[in-house]
Amino acid sequence: MATETETPVDLPGRIALAALSTAAGGRAEVEVRGRWHEPVNIFTVVALPPGSRRSAVFSAIIRPLLDVERDLANDAKVAIAAAELERRIATERAEKAARTAIGADPLNAGQAIGLATDAAMAAESADHRQAAQPVPARKPHPTDRSCVGRIGRLTILPQ
C-alpha cells in the first residue's frame, strides 16, 4: 500500500496496527507474569504534513472496520426492537393482570393477585433485559466522556 499510495512505509503499518487493536479491543490480554494481565492495546498517532496522502491510506485500511461496525449496528436493531416489544408486552400483561386482580371476587382474589404479581415480576425482568447497541469506533464529541467509562476503551478515528 505504501508503494501504491507513495507514502512512507510505516504509515499503512501503523494504521493497520491501530485498526487491528480496535477490532480486538477488549478481547485479548497478555499474561505478563503471575496474575498480572494487560489488555492488548496500542496508542498511535500519525502526523504527516498536509498533502502526504495519509487520508487515502487511512480510508482504505479503516473501511472494513467501519463496514463491520455498520453490519453489527444493523443486526443489533432487530434485537433491540425485539427486546422493546417483549418489554411492552410484559408491561401490558402486568397491567391487565392487576386490573383483573382489582376486580376479582374475594374467593378468587388470592389467585388473581398471584398471577398479577408474577406478571409484574416478568415485566420488571423484561425492563432489565436490553439488547446492546454496538459502541461505534468514532471520534467522540469533546464533552462525551461517557464512552470511556462505559466500554473501558476508546478508539478515535478522524472524520
C-alpha positions as CSV (number, residue, x, y, z in Angstrom):
1,M,0.0,0.0,0.0
2,A,2.9,2.4,0.7
3,T,4.2,1.9,-2.8
4,E,0.7,2.3,-4.3
5,T,0.0,5.5,-2.4
6,E,3.5,6.8,-2.5
7,T,3.6,7.2,1.3
8,P,6.1,6.3,4.0
9,V,6.3,2.5,4.6
10,D,5.4,2.9,8.3
11,L,2.1,4.8,7.6
12,P,0.0,1.9,6.5
13,G,1.7,-0.3,9.1
14,R,0.8,2.0,12.0
15,I,-2.8,2.5,10.7
16,A,-3.2,-1.3,10.3
17,L,-2.0,-1.9,13.8
18,A,-4.4,0.7,15.1
19,A,-7.3,-1.0,13.1
20,L,-6.3,-4.4,14.5
21,S,-6.2,-3.0,18.0
22,T,-9.7,-1.6,17.5
23,A,-11.0,-4.9,16.2
24,A,-9.5,-6.9,19.0
25,G,-10.3,-4.2,21.6
26,G,-11.1,-5.9,24.9
27,R,-10.9,-9.4,23.5
28,A,-7.3,-10.2,24.1
29,E,-4.9,-10.0,27.0
30,V,-1.2,-10.7,27.7
31,E,-0.2,-12.5,30.8
32,V,2.9,-10.6,31.8
33,R,3.6,-12.9,34.8
34,G,1.6,-14.4,37.6
35,R,-1.7,-12.7,37.9
36,W,-0.5,-9.6,36.1
37,H,-2.6,-9.3,32.8
38,E,-2.6,-6.4,30.4
39,P,-5.0,-5.7,27.5
40,V,-3.6,-5.7,24.1
41,N,-4.0,-2.1,23.2
42,I,-1.8,0.3,21.3
43,F,-1.9,4.1,21.2
44,T,-0.7,5.6,18.0
45,V,-0.7,9.0,16.4
46,V,0.1,9.5,12.7
47,A,1.3,13.1,12.0
48,L,2.4,14.0,8.5
49,P,2.3,17.3,6.6
50,P,-0.7,18.2,4.5
51,G,-0.9,16.5,1.1
52,S,1.0,13.4,2.3
53,R,-1.9,11.1,1.2
54,R,-2.5,9.8,4.7
55,S,-6.3,10.1,4.2
56,A,-6.2,7.6,1.3
57,V,-4.3,5.1,3.3
58,F,-6.4,5.6,6.4
59,S,-9.7,5.2,4.4
60,A,-8.5,2.0,2.7
61,I,-7.5,0.4,5.9
62,I,-10.3,1.5,8.1
63,R,-13.1,0.8,5.6
64,P,-13.5,-2.9,6.5
65,L,-13.7,-1.9,10.2
66,L,-16.5,0.6,9.6
67,D,-18.3,-1.9,7.3
68,V,-18.4,-4.5,10.1
69,E,-19.4,-1.8,12.6
70,R,-22.4,-0.9,10.3
71,D,-23.4,-4.5,10.0
72,L,-23.3,-5.1,13.7
73,A,-25.4,-2.0,14.3
74,N,-28.0,-3.2,11.8
75,D,-28.1,-6.6,13.4
76,A,-28.5,-5.0,16.8
77,K,-31.5,-3.0,15.6
78,V,-33.5,-6.3,15.3
79,A,-32.5,-7.5,18.8
80,I,-33.2,-4.0,20.2
81,A,-36.7,-3.9,18.6
82,A,-37.5,-7.4,19.9
83,A,-36.4,-6.6,23.4
84,E,-38.5,-3.4,23.4
85,L,-41.6,-5.3,22.1
86,E,-41.0,-8.0,24.8
87,R,-40.9,-5.3,27.4
88,R,-44.1,-3.6,26.2
89,I,-46.0,-6.9,26.1
90,A,-44.9,-7.9,29.6
91,T,-45.9,-4.5,30.9
92,E,-49.3,-4.6,29.3
93,R,-49.8,-8.2,30.6
94,A,-48.9,-7.0,34.1
95,E,-51.3,-4.0,33.9
96,K,-54.1,-6.3,32.6
97,A,-53.5,-8.9,35.4
98,A,-53.5,-6.0,38.0
99,R,-56.9,-4.8,36.7
100,T,-58.2,-8.4,36.8
101,A,-57.0,-8.8,40.4
102,I,-58.6,-5.5,41.4
103,G,-62.0,-6.6,40.0
104,A,-61.7,-10.2,41.2
105,D,-64.3,-11.6,43.7
106,P,-63.0,-12.4,47.2
107,L,-63.0,-16.1,46.5
108,N,-60.6,-15.8,43.6
109,A,-58.6,-12.8,44.8
110,G,-55.6,-14.8,46.0
111,Q,-55.1,-16.5,42.7
112,A,-55.6,-13.2,40.8
113,I,-53.1,-11.4,43.0
114,G,-50.6,-14.2,42.5
115,L,-51.0,-14.0,38.7
116,A,-50.7,-10.2,38.8
117,T,-47.5,-10.5,41.0
118,D,-46.0,-13.0,38.5
119,A,-46.8,-10.7,35.6
120,A,-45.4,-7.7,37.4
121,M,-42.1,-9.6,38.1
122,A,-41.9,-10.7,34.5
123,A,-42.4,-7.1,33.3
124,E,-39.7,-5.9,35.7
125,S,-37.4,-8.6,34.4
126,A,-38.1,-7.5,30.8
127,D,-37.2,-3.9,31.8
128,H,-33.7,-5.1,32.8
129,R,-33.0,-7.1,29.7
130,Q,-31.7,-4.9,26.9
131,A,-30.1,-5.6,23.6
132,A,-26.8,-3.8,23.4
133,Q,-26.2,-1.3,20.7
134,P,-22.6,-1.6,19.5
135,V,-20.4,1.3,20.5
136,P,-19.1,2.9,17.4
137,A,-15.4,3.4,16.7
138,R,-15.8,7.1,16.2
139,K,-14.4,10.4,17.1
140,P,-16.3,11.5,20.2
141,H,-17.5,15.0,20.9
142,P,-15.1,16.7,23.3
143,T,-17.7,16.6,26.1
144,D,-18.5,12.9,25.5
145,R,-16.7,11.3,28.4
146,S,-19.3,8.5,29.0
147,C,-17.8,6.3,26.3
148,V,-14.6,5.7,28.1
149,G,-16.3,4.6,31.4
150,R,-18.9,2.5,29.7
151,I,-16.6,0.4,27.5
152,G,-13.3,0.7,29.1
153,R,-11.5,1.5,25.9
154,L,-11.9,4.1,23.2
155,T,-10.9,4.4,19.5
156,I,-10.7,7.8,18.0
157,L,-10.9,7.9,14.2
158,P,-10.8,11.2,12.3
159,Q,-13.9,12.1,10.5
